[in-house]
Amino acid sequence: MEQIPLSAINRAGTGKSVTRKLRAAGQIPAVIYSAGHPAENLTVAQGDLEKVLRQVTGDTAFLSLKVDDGDPRMAVMRELQTDYMGRKYLHVDFYEVKADQKITMEVPLEFTGVAKGVSLGGVLAAAMHSVRVRGCMADLPGSITVDVSGLGLGDGIHLAEISLPAGVEAVYDENDVVVHCVEPSEGKAEAEAGQAAEAE
């Protein structure tokens, strides 16, 4: 999995008044945790953080994190706090990881091919757009390809049927359906249900 570069600076002050001033100046308070070492208080530029988020699925990212003038550190972004409207970033947590350390990350799914059932009037309905997998950073893929060309009307692909790289395992139940080809009326209902869920 490719590392996304991100710069941060050490933060001396703590407390609500300090963090409010930082956010007003376009800086997001952050903390990096590392096994065997005390947590470090940091700040990252809001613009830089937004650039990272545009490249990832959810709020988990694999980073090359450079703090001040130090060497880049392998880290993952684990938790991003926002205000109650979900519009303003309040705080972000980073965890430093080692190359041989197994971690869990959300990886996007890429669907390829045209399902046979679509030519018969069916609708391709994706139940998942990403999957949570676990493995070492060197083994985790940037995305997982799912070929849907063999799907007939009423057929589906389960998580257990997806080919994963060696050393990588899915965290979800293997019986979960990833994508299926359904009757037009069912596909419309599922699409509307998905839109309603996204709106909520």
ABEGO torsion letter per residue (X at the ends): XBBBBBBBBBBABBEAAAAAAAAAAGBBBBBBBBBGBBBBBBBBBAAAAAAAAAABBEABBBBBBBBEABBBBBBBBABBBBBAAGABBABBBBBBBBAABBBBBBBBBBBBEBBAAAAAGBBBBBABABBBBBEBAAABBABBBBBAAABBBGBBBBAAABBBBBGBBBABBAABBABBBBBAAAAAAAAAAAAAAAAX
